[in-house]
């Protein structure tokens, strides 16, 4: 789960699936309106939808390529219709899996993504960075569910449909 780990995650975790801990959601809460309705396109075991439900938010639909909880629809995230939807998700971080999702979502809908902080500073991320209008740092996350923070810093990144406010300023 880190560039500093000595494991081959492509072999041990080919779909880049990691459970989102509840502690990673608490920093997002002040940035959501009460009873926010959202779609979860990389739902995994439903940790985000059930975690946000504890605070009164409503997941209207949950999808995953390999659903791990009842009530989810088995569907590749790039096949999810996103027009006019708010998406909140912890996507795969491996670039070969993430890039097609960014291409599908960014500019087409409003989306909150949980991402490694450093990833958003890379040149290959620059086409998407213009759409970010809020960044919420959350620090290190215990992805292994063992109470130990990892080696990377993470944050929630809000992508608007309007790159850097250019449309509204015309």
Secondary structure by P-SEA (a helix, b strand, c coil): cccccccccccccccbbbbbccccccccccccccbbbbbbcccccaaaaaaaaaacccccbbbbccccccccccccccccccccccccccccccaaaaaaaaaacccccccccccccccccccccccccccccbbbbbcccccccccccccbbbbbbbbccccccccccc
